[in-house]
Amino acid sequence: MLEKQQTVQTQVDALRLAKEEAEKPEKEAKDAHTQAWEERKEAERAEIDKLRSQEVFTELDQDSDGMVAVSELISHPELDVNGDGTLSEEEAQSLFGGSPSLDIAAFQETLWPQIREKYKSEPDTQSIPPVEEGTDSHPEIPQEEEEDEDREDGEDDDDEEEEQEQEDFHKGSPPKTQEVESEMPQYDEHTESLIEAAQKARTQHEEAEKSLREIEDTIRSLEKEISLDLGPNGEFSYLYGECHELSTSEYIYRLCPFNRVTQKPKHGGSETNLGTWGSWAGPEDNKFSSMKYEHGTSCWQGPNRSTQVKLLCGKETVVTSTSEPSRCEYLMEFYTPAACHPPPEVLEIDEHDEL
């Protein structure tokens, strides 16, 4: 077993190195992909911000002279500086940095960074004609004529929107801003191949580590078993690694010899530790007649739970009863063929008779 452990350990070490070598180019490719995506997002954000600044400049340039003046900014109280709810001429001049007006380049460099988060576009109310008092803003129209007009209006609106888009394009007007893509795109084929190779190396290493852990667990279990007193002739060794249950009306009791004793409610609830293996606890002339399990879950305002297991001779290995003679101290009766051995005096008589 130790030789097998050394062999598997060598495999684990070799696969760890292979895994680390495969993960280096994988990390470099993934980092490069992420960096390129971040740079692209930043460039897109910068372009969107630039387009937005152009839109706002056009909105503020009310006389379309290619300059934004202080007077054209005052109509935006949301840009208030001192918190009084209005934007005074002095405050507007402070935002302009002392200049009376700004062209698009100076606006983007000086004014836009200061108003970017506060600025609100004004609704276009100039195209809506006022309604004269006493007139009906919605005169009655026959249904058929209304439907025809709706269709014609819809077609006209579509045509006008298309014409406006073409006109904006030829005039160089900035397009409407869009949001930056938030989800990182898929890796390219080369990066995917590196990820696949690294994952294969990781899987092989994990499987080898798992085999090594299983071997180490087996070795520890064997070492523990060897260290246990399993009877004068090892007759109790077959109990090691086994578990036996007793079901009552309320609980399921579970005895795992040389390990621990537990109690679990039958109708739901957590398991309670009634003690872990301590020692043989029988009288001096027959210490293998009783087991002591100690240091279980503590009782409320009481000691830690413990269990004494009384071993009795029987053809089958079975737990027959469980009781609690004292608070948090349990008693089990456990029948096993390993407890069926004649006392020393009987052996002496048998040997004398044979002679």
Secondary structure, DSSP 8 states (H G I E B T S, - for coil): -HHHHHHHHHHHHHHHHHHHHHHHHHHHHHHHHHHHHHHHHHHHHHHHHHHHHHHHHHHH-TT-SS-EEHHHHTT-GGG-SSSSSS--HHHHHHHHTT-SEE-HHHIIIIIHHHHTTT-------TTS----TTS-SS----HHHHHHHHHHHHHHHHHHHHHHHHHHHHHT----------S-----HHHHHHHHHHHHHHHHHHHHHHHHHHHHHHHHHHHHHHHS---TTSTTGGGTT--EEEE-SSEEEEEETTTEEEEEETTS---EEEEEEEEE-S-GGGGGGEEEEE--SB-TTS-B-EEEEEEEE-SS-EEEEEEEEETTEEEEEEEEGGG----HHHHHHHHHHH-
